[in-house]
Amino acid sequence: MKLIKRTLQLLILCLLVSTTACEERYPDLDDGLYAEIITSKDTMVAQLYFKEVPVTVANFVALAEGNHPMVSEEYKSKPFFDSLTFHRVMDKFMIQGGDPTATGTGTPGYRFTADFSSEFRHDKAGVLSMANSGGTNTNGSQFFITEVPYPSLDAFNEDGTLKPCDQPRVSCHSIFGQLVKGIDVQDAISNVQVGPGSKPVENVYITKVNIIRKGSAAKSFNAPKVFESQLTQAEEDIAGLLSESKRIAKAKVEKAIAETKPLLEDYMSKTTDYPSGLKKHIITESTGEKPNTGQMAMIAYEGYFTDGRLFDSNVLEVAEKYGVVNPRRKAGGGYGVTPMKVSPDASLIAGFKDALATMKVGEKAFFFIPSHLAYGEGGRGGIPPNTDLTFILEMKSIQ
């Protein structure tokens, strides 16, 4: 009995010494909750946003300290992250870890709905965020740390509304921390040699994750209790945000259509007919040069259904008006002019090729493209079969 008591005392002493040692190593840290991520490349320290995103932080902390209430039996009472690897590393993007299988598909035995804060964005290096497989309820143990700003990962639009995170191919990742030490370590890991699947050729290990608590609020943060008690509320909050965002998005589209449809109808009433069925109205006249066959025209375009709904545009202001800005497209420079070949053999729908052939540099025009000159009986993507289309095109320059 005395031996058991002495062993327990030693264990408690070791834990206290470990925590105190962490705090003494980082005396310059403000009060707060931190994760010391010790790797085979060196150590990073991240501040955890336990007040703003308590459920996501509680998930990470409970996993790190080995007391998460939902882990599979094989992970119970074990510090989850210790000895795992950064299994996915992409230079100029991020490093990803927390997968017990190192395949990118591993979980701790459960999935949960993360909470989000519109206060944080993937706008700098060292952002600590949750990896998931899409939707709002596929978070587990995997996390990533950014090397550069990557706004397409944000869960919120620029206006503060939640993106349609429940739709396919929409990235929504919960930010729950920020590196305050070790940005150079993140960079060193992101620069290692990788093989297939962006997996490091030589493993980069997470040796240990220590949780550092400074101040009364952080010391009283009970991760297992917070996770269990606040998860349901997080799920309800996300459902509410999604519903409100959809309502706002719908109202925005309806307002845009109400403004655009009369304009399109006015243009349509002024069109000149072409033998093919193409119709054209010049909005802005030009005395500019007409491109020769084979030249590349730099085109700004707006594509609408005849009822005023937008189906595509490379004009950022138009996409913003309809609330359909694609963050990845924007980050990649996909808004602005698009080069298009002026030629009968161009990879464009017939009506679009005919339209370009009528234009001059500096000209802006409205075009009605009947179904047989568009996508015909087959349709394409979000365009149904036998659908007439309208475009507003502006030829900015030629190359």
ABEGO torsion letter per residue (X at the ends): XAAAAAAAAAAAAAAAAAAAAAAAABAABBBEBBBBBBBAAEBBBBBBBAAABAAAAAAAAAAAAGABAABBAAABGBBAABGBBBABBBBGBBBBBGBAAGAGABBAGBBBBBBBBAABBBABBGBBBBBBAEEAAABBABBBBBABBBAAABABBAAGBBBBAABBGBBBBBBABBBABGAAAAAAAAABBBBBGGBBABBBBBABBBBBBBEAAAAABBAAAAAAAAAAAAAAAAAAAAAAAAAAAAAAAAAAAAAAAAAAAAAAAABBBBAAGBBBBBABBBABBBBBBGBBBBBBBBBBBAAGBBABBABAAAAAAAGABBAAAAAAGABEBBBBBBBAABBBBAAAAAAAAABBBGBBBBBBBBAAABAEAAEBEABBBGBBBBBBBBBABBX
